[in-house]
Amino acid sequence: DSEGGLYVCMNTFLGFGREHIERHYRKTGQCVYLHLKRHVIEKVPGASGGALPKRRNAKLFLDLETNSDLNSDDLEYEDEAKLVIFPDHYEISLPNIEELPALVTIACDALLSAKSPYRKQDPDSWEEELQASKHAKTLVQLDNGVRIPPSGWKCSKCDLRENLWLNLTDGSVLCGKWFFDGSGGNGHAMEHYKETGYPLAVKLGTITPDGADVYSFDEEEPVLDPHIAKHLAHFGIDMLQMQVAENELRDNDIKPRVSEWEVIQEAGVKLKPMYGPGYTGMKNLGNSCYLSAVMQAIFSIPEFQRAYVGNLPRIFDYSPLDPTQDFNTQMAKLGHGLLSGQYSKPPMKSELIEQVMKEEHKPQHNGITPRMFKAFVSKGHPEFSSNRQQDAQEFFLHLINLVERNPVGSENPSDVFRFLVEERTQCCQSRKVRYTERVDYIMQLPVAMEAATNKDELIAYELKRREAEAARRPPPELVRAKIPFSACLQAFSEPSNVEDFWSSALQAKSAGVKTSRFASFPEYLVVQIKKFTFGLDWIPKKLDVSIDMPDFLDISHLRARGLQPGEEELPDIAPPIIIPDDPKALDIDESSVMQLAEMGFPLEACRKAVYYTGNLGAEVAFNWIIAHMEEPDFAEPLVIPAFGEVASSGEAAFGAVGLDNQPAEEMVAIIISMGFQRNLAIQALKATNNNLERALEWIFSHPELEEESEPALDLMNMVNNANANILAETGSEGPRIKDGSGRYELFGFISHMGTSTMSGHYVCHLKKEGRWVIYNDLRVCASERPPKDLGYIYFYHRIPS
């Protein structure tokens, strides 16, 4: 603020700048504040070679402080504290034990001696300090011949293909815990531990040359496994060899890797720094460049600028008493820091002359340090809360989820990314089809390696590289595969095989193919190039390719057409539920049963409640009990009908789906137990063909429906059948979309350097005021050679018709 310093409310212990302190006083009536000012004494060379102190005020704007190195050896501090009484702004210098009550003095002393929130949020504190597992050294691994492939994993109990864990004792691949955001699994990995006692598991997809994510079921926390390479090698995952290969490449293959870093960062070219609104950099908090790159792109979009920066006064006025825990406040604050220009100012001429005379270059302390923003958006997330590098695409989707769940005003800025995908699935034997729609925010484009236009050069390069490696000579100059964008687009539009396809026409498994088309085109199209994959030797690799991404893109030909004349739809019949012959073999969480029984409910009723709610815990089962306790067979023993029989209303198996698409009552009860209305639960399940996980995702993408009154059931049925244009026009049902033409212009892209999304560096290029600008952490410069062919995520905006 203009005076420098930070005002701390003595009642709530929240900090405010000068421009916000008056508003906080008027809003809350709190009148006692502690005014903290830090005077930085900067040592500058004196005439006699000594150090002359030069005093200046350290300016603070919540956590958008400038990037002066306050821990540098050439800086010293003097702190000043005063007690300020509003509304007269009466100041009392501290310490002052004579005039102040003892309680106030104690509170001031405690606050002054507390650790700074900025130091508490130091990036090092986000890194999980994992301890070595007590089981790692003595882990017994069964010699059962299990070998794990580098891809195509699925849970051995439920066929899920995400959040999979490899048990390091017997090699079983099982799903992890299910989360309310729609991710996760059914907890089969934990159940396997309870049955076998095998303690350690590694998360598939996290294995890199640097390690892997290991969890100890016995110790109930993430752990380190010092022998992870040996344990993985037991199941054919040669991590040790992978690490050796990585080290060898560090010496022998340095040229290609440096080449990628040089090209994307435009190294070797003198770049002109850019200053002012919209040209503010962000300090890297320790592998946080993925966050910086995404947020620079996000706040270059007018809808996000209006929603958060345009509404900044209103957001601050109505923010909760603890604004550090409010998403909209943190977004507005970050947007203000990036767009105001207050943290991106060119150096004074006198400073430049002084630097030239001293033949030294002092870095400009421009840019912002978004510690509080990172701490909030990553809170509770197992990946983003760590200090490791993360995937920018995953963070983009995580951010969109937060925007969806925290509406600001009547306009939801994430609407600009949302589009509908029409999926056409065809049974190859009966030739019948099924059309479904889903919501998406990003177009994932495969890399058509077989369409490379320089295959001869690639073959020659590979031969030379192998010869150089064998002879321990420097490698030849890198040759990248040149892939036409049209070939990638063609690969996206081609049909793909559906694994484990169950044909409702044949009522049996059959071969099936799926084709995806755009049921609507978004205002802003985000395209991800799928560069990351696994080799046959389990070594994660990045496809180092050059794709001629167009400045102008037309995907109108990918518009969905719906059911065509002559096509016959697959019957709306759900796959049969496989029920074991022996009810004793049923997997029922006995601990949840006992919790319910201790509340006084009949034991058999508790067993049914846990079974019919899919072992999701005592709280969910309790809701089932409340909904069914008036039924005559409530306390009768659990009886599972044989295959083909119809269960009673109180015994409908969890997940069973009727021919009329009516959701099972147990699935409705689960969603209601999470705090949603019954009509919304039914609507979400109908819209997602009674898929519980997708139903929750559907609810989170429709926050406006939570406030609406109960709609008629016939309107609910429109969700599955209405086409994209009707949804766009009415806006009363289904996801909010902004459909239009499929013609776009490129305005930004995020590039990645390194061999894995979990390592390396991210850089963002944006087109502003007719020219390209590179955002490389704190450095913001005019781009001379934007590497549009090496990007990872591309941002297009629709061209007005």
Secondary structure, DSSP 8 states (H G I E B T S, - for coil): --S-SEEEETTT--EE-HHHHHHHHHHH---EEEEEEEEEEEEEE-TTSSEEEEEEE----TT------TT-TTEEEEEEEEEEETTTTEEEESS-TTTS-HHHHHHHHHHHHS--HHHHT-HHHHS----B-TTTTT-----S-----SS----TTT---SSEEEETTT--EEE--B-TTS-B--SHHHHHHHHH---EEEETT--BTTB--EEETTTTEEEB-TTHHHHHHTTT--HHHHHHHHHHHHHHTHHHHHHHHHHHHTTTS---B--STT---B---SS-HHHHHHHHHHTTSHHHIIIIITTHHHHHHT--S-GGG-HHHHHHHHHHHHHSSTT-----HHHHHHHHHHT-------SB--HHHHHHHTTT-TTTTSSS---HHHHHHHHHHHHHHS--SS--GGGGT-EEEEEEEEETTT--EEEEEEEES-EEEE--GGG-S-HHHHHHHHHHHHHHHHTT--------EEE-HHHHHHHHHS-EEETT-EETTTTEE--EEEEEEESS--SEEEEEEE-EEE-TTS-EEE--EEE---SEEE-GGGB---S-TT--B-----------S-GGG----HHHHHHHHTTT--HHHHHHHHHHTTT--HHHHHHHHHHHTTSTTTTS------TT----GGG--TT---TT----HHHHHHHHHTT--HHHHHHHHHHTTT-HHHHHHHHHT-GGGGGS----HHHHTHHHH--HHHHHHH-SSS-------SEEEEEEEEEEESSSTTSSEEEEEEEETTEEEEEETTEEEE-SS--GGGEEEEEEEE---
